[in-house]
Every structure is written in structure tokens, then in C-alpha cells.
């Protein structure tokens, strides 16, 4: 007798279809970058472009997003900010990649994937990126920002908003 029941939530093909449908519904441009791997960009208020790599693994959907490169300075303050933020129970947390860049990463079990879970995962990356980005920049790239602000003043441009947003 043939099985005509709906796909089990851990069926990768069903999860793939659900994920791609949710990304399309969110009107995100998606690029396939490998087997069961996709890149897209979220648009934040403070971190204007938030790259997102989605990996459909054997048992979970993994997300990785670059927040910032290796800090130029203020490492202790940057890492303190990130570790404090990691205390909040979210589906994503901060980590360092192999080069020392600051990334957000997380995973959701395939059995828990539905349209709401995808939306919550994307929303968490967006919220955490926007909430943390300027604080990380001010702590880890203060010298660069100061140089840029002087250049902006000299060329008659408005100040970079990173210096005034929390």
C-alpha cells in the first residue's frame, strides 16, 4: 500500500519547499549557493544590509549572518557586549568565524520548521543585528569612525548616525 500521508516535517524536500516559499512570501531575493544552501539579504534600519546564509542540514536549518569584521580596537568591550547579548533566549547567538569576524548563528530543528519559525528566525537576525550593530561599531571601530567623522565635517556632509544611536 502506498503512503499518501503528508510529508513528515523532517522530510528535507518538504522543508526545502516550505523554506523557499517563506522566503518568497517575504519578498526576499534568494541565490542558491550550493546544494541546500541559499544566500539572501535583509534590510535593517542601522545595519542597512544583513547577509544571511541558510543551510538545510540533515537535522536542522542553520543560519549564519555576518555582523562585523574583526574589531580594530576595544576587543574586551565588544566581546562583553556580545556575550551579554547571548544571555537572551533567542534562536540566534553571537560567535566568531575562523577569521575572527563577528557572526550571528543559530539552528532550528527540521521538525520545528514551519512558516512562523522561518519568520521568527529572520526576525531574530534582523532585530539582533540592528540592536547591536552600532554599539559594536562604536566599541570596536572608534578610531575609524572618528576619522570618518572628521572627513564628513571637512567635506560638508552630515555626521554618521552611528555616533548618536544606541
N, C-alpha and C positions, 0 to 999 in steps of 0.2 A: 504494500500500500504506500503510495507517495505521500510525503509530508507536505501538507498545504497550509500549515500554520505560518503566521507572520514570522519574519526574521527575528531571531533572538537578538537582544540588544548588544551582545558581544560579537555578533556577526560583523566582521570588518567591512564587508560590502555595504551592509545596511548603515553602519556608522559613517562610512565614507560618503554615501548618498545624503544622509542627514546633515553632516558637516558642510558639505558643499552647498546644499540647499539653504542652510542657515547663513552662510557667508554671502550667498547671492541675495537672500532676503535683506541682509544688512547693507546691500549695495556696495560691497567691497570688491575691488579689483583683485583677483587671485591669480597667482602664477604657480603652475606646477613646477617644482624644482627637483623632483625625484619621485621615485615610487612611494606613494602615500605621504608626500611632503609638499607643503604649499607655503608660499610667502604672500603676505598681504600687508597693507599699511593702515593704521588707524590714524585719525587726525585728532590731536589733542589741543587744548587751549594754550598751555605753556610749552609742552613738548609737542611741537607742531606735527612732526611725523614720527610715528611709533611703528617701527618694523616688527613684524610678527612672523615667526616660523612655526608652523603647525606640523607635527609629526604623528601620523597614525601608527602607533606601535602595536605589538602583539596583544597587549592587555590594557593599553591606555592611550589617551590622546595627550601628547606632550606639547607644551607651548614654550617658546623662548623669545624674548624681546630684548634688544639692546637698549639700555637706558643711557649709558655714557661710556666713554673710553676710560682708560686708566687715569685716575686723578693726577694732576701735575703736582699738587701740594695738599696739605690738610688731610692726609690719609686717615689719621686717627678719628677726626671729626666725621669724615664721610662714612667710614665703616661703622661708627657709633650710630649715626642716623639710620643706616641700612639695617643694622641688627635690631635697633629699637622698632623699626617698622616691621621687621619679620615676626615680631611678637603677636601681631594682629592675625586672627584666624581667617586667612584668605586662601583662595586656590593657587595663588602665586606668591613667590618669595624671592628675595634678592640672593644672588650668587655672583661669583667671579668666573669668567670663562678662562680657558687655557692661557690667554694673553693678559689676563688681569682686568679686562673690560667688565663693567657692571651690567649684569643682565637680570631680567625677571624671568623666572622659570616656574613651571608647575605641570602637574599631570592630573587628568581626570580618568578614572577607570572607564573602560568602554561600556560597562553595564550601566553607568550613570549618565551616559551621553544622551541628551535629547536637546531640542531647540533651546530650551531655557538654560540648560547647562552651558551650551556654547555661548549664548548671550551673556551669561554671568561671567564666564571666563574672559571674554573680550572686554566686558565692562570692568572687570577687576584689573586687567592690564592697563586699560586706559586711565582709570582712576588713580592707581598707584603711580603710574608714570607721571601723570600731571601733578599729583600731590607732592611728589618727591623731587622732581627734576631740578627746579630752581634752587632748592636747598643744597642738593649735591653740587650743582654748578658753583654756587657761592662758596662752599667749603673747599671744593677740590680744584677750582679753576679761577680763584680770586685774582691772581696776577694777570691772567689773560683778560678777564673781564675789565679790570682796571685799565689796561692798555687799550682795549676796545672803546671804553667809555671816553678816554682822552681823545681818541681818534674821532669818535662821533661828535664830540664838542667842537673839535677843530674843523670838521667838515660841515658843521651846522645841522647835524642830524639829531633826532630826538634820542634821549637816553635809552639804553637797552632795558626793557622792563624786568629783566631777571634781578636787578638790584633792588626792586621795590616789592616784589611778590613773594609770599611766604611759602 
